[in-house]
Amino acid sequence: MTNQNSALILIVDDDDITRIHLRQLMEHAGYRVVEASNGSEAISTYTDLHPDMVLLDAIMPVMDGFTCCAQLQTFPDIQDTPILMITAAYEPAAVERAFAVGATDYITKPIQWVVLSHRIRHLLAASRAIKQLRQQNQQAQLREAQIRIALEAARMGTWDWDISTNQVTWSDNKEALFGLKPGSFDDQYETFLNCIHPQDRHFVNISIMQAVQTDTEYDVEFRALLNKGMN
């Protein structure tokens, strides 16, 4: 039984019997299925429906699977779409060519249906995981951009100090905060201390060290030197 939320699989094969068997196997496993009898039809179907996976026969008339697979690589979303190439027999040259044109995996004829079922399930699971990771990365990048805009608007910044390397990682607006020339801040802890008013410098350093030693929050106000002036 299939539903609208199940994966859509595009079956591409010029042999009617093979397509029937593949459709029955896919639908029995709960997937939705669309078919194409050659590479040209597959390109058109992919353009219209953007399936979640492609089962692609290697040798077909009109346009073979290798050419079709290569052309599918021009679609922006193909990086998330597994392409399982079906070859007539294990021929190293054919397998190498399949991977060279962008196939994700391959299986040989005669098809071992149990093996094919496992391959499809694993490839779809990997594809879903990659999509979720990419979406999470995009969301994280969006949040970082929003935070950066808010900090710049408020003339605030963030920094992170790696004690083991003495490396200080600042937000992009660090030079602007201290009135320095772009690229003049060398990301060392001492450079940060030198931007603090001399009368506050010792207190700030002690406060940070105590926070590190006691694993507590660091919260202290101080004056910064801006363009050799004070603020």
N, C-alpha and C positions, 0 to 999 in steps of 0.2 A: 504494500500500500504506500502510495506517495502522497506528499503534501506540498504546498507552495513554499514551505520553508526548507525543503530538502534540496540538496545540491543538484544543479542542472548539469548533465553530462552530454557533451556532443560526441556522437559516434560517427566516425568517418571511415567508410569502407565501401568499395565498389561491389563486393559480394553480398547479395541480398540475404543469403542464409546466415552469413556471419553477423550481419547487422541484426537479424531477428534474434539470434542466440544472445548477442550482447545486450540488446534491449531487454529481453526476458530476464537476464541475470541482473541488470541494473535496476529494473523496476521491482524485482523480487527483493532486492536489498534496500528498497525505499527511495531510490533516486529518481529524479525526473530525467527524461531523455528526449533529445532531438537528434535527427539523423542528417547525414550528407553522404552522397555517393562518390564524391571526388573532392580534390583539394579546393577547386574553385567554388563549389557549393559551400564548403566548410568556411572559407573566408567570408562569404556573404552571410552565412548563418551566425558566425561569430560577431560580425559587425552589428547584426540586429539584436542578438540575445545576450552576448557576453557570458557564455556558460562558465561554470566553476571548474570544469575539467574537460580535456579533449582526449579521446581515444582515437589515434590516428594511424591508419594503415599506411605502410611505407610505399607500396607499389599499387598505383591506380592510374587509370586513363585520365585524359584532360589535364590534370595537375597532380603529380605524385605527392606523397606525404612529406618528403624532404623539402620540396619547394614550398609547399603549404606551410610547413613549420617555420621556415625561414621568413615567410611573409607575415606570419602571425607575430613575429618578434617586433614588428613596427607598431603594434597596438600598445598604448601606455599601460594598460592593466594586465598585460600578458605575464609580467614578472610574478604575479600572484596566482597564475593559472597553470596548474600542472598539465604537461602534454606527455601522454604515454604513447610511445611509438610502437606499432605492432609490425614486426618483421617476419618474413617467411621462414627463416631459419637463423641459427646463430652464425652470422658472418661478421667477423671482426671489422671489416671495412664498412659494412652497413651500420653497425653499432656506433662506430666512431663518427660516421657521417651524421647519424641521428643526433648525437650529442653536440656535434659541431654546429648544427642548424638550430639548436635551442631546445631539444627534447629534454624533459625532466628525467625520464626513465624509459625502459623498453621492455617488451615481452615478445617471445617468439611464437610462431605457429608451428604445430597445432597448439592452440591456447590451452593452458592448464587453468581451468576455471577457478579453482580454489586459490591458486597463486594470484591470478588476476584480481580476484575479490579483495585479497589482503593488500595488494599493491595499491588499489584504488582507495581503500579506506585509509591507509597510511599517508598517501600523497595528499588526500583532501584534509586530513588532520594537520599535516605540516603546513599546508597552504593557509588554513584558518589561523594557525598559531602565528604565522608570519604577518598576516593581515592585522591581527590584533596587536602585535608588537609595533607594527608601523603606525597604527592609529594611536597607540599610547605615546609613541615618540612624537608624533605630530601634536598631540594634546599637550605634552610636556613643553615642546618648543613654543606653543602658543602661550602657555602660562608664563614661561620665561620672558617672552616678548612683552606681555602685559605688565609683568613686574618691572621690567627694565624701563618701560614708558612711565610707569607710576613713580619709580625712583628718580628718574630724570626730571619729571615735572615737579617733584618735591625737593629737588636738589639733595637727594640722599643716595647712598651707595651701600654695597655689601662687600664683605671680604671674608676669606677663609685662610687660616694659617696652618700649613702642614709643618708641625714642629720638627719632624724627623729630617726634613730637607730645608727648613727655614724658608720655604716658598710661600708667598702670600698671593692668593688669587683674588683679584678685585673685579667688581663690576666694570663695564666698559667705560663708565664716566669718571673713573678715578682721577685722571689728570685734571678734568674740569672742576672736580670738587676742591682740589688743592691749588688750583690756579697754575698748574704746571703745563709745559708744552707736551703735545701728544708724543708718546713713546719715551718720555723721560723718566717714567716710574719703572724701576727695575724689579718690582715684585719681591723685594727682600723686606724682612721684618724691620730691619734697622732703618730702611728708607721711610717706612710708615712712621716710626718713632720720630724721625727727623722732621716730619711734617707737623708735629705736635708742639705747641708752645713750650719753651724750655721750663717754665715754672710748673707745667702740668705733666711733663714727660715722665718723670720718675713715678709719680702716682699712677699714671696709666699703665706703665710697664709692670709695677707691682700688682695692680689689680688684675691684669691679664694672667700673670704667673700664678697668682692665688687661685684664679678660676680654673686654670689648667690642673694644678696640683690637687684641688679639692673636687674637681669635676662638677663645678657649679656654674651658674650663668654669669656672664660678664656684662655689667651694666654700669657705665660710668660716663659722665659728661666731661669734655675737655675743650680747650681752645686749639684751633688749628692755625698754622701759618699759611697765609695766602699771598703768593707773589712777594715774599719777604715782608709781608705786613702781618697784622694780627687781626683775628676775628673772634 
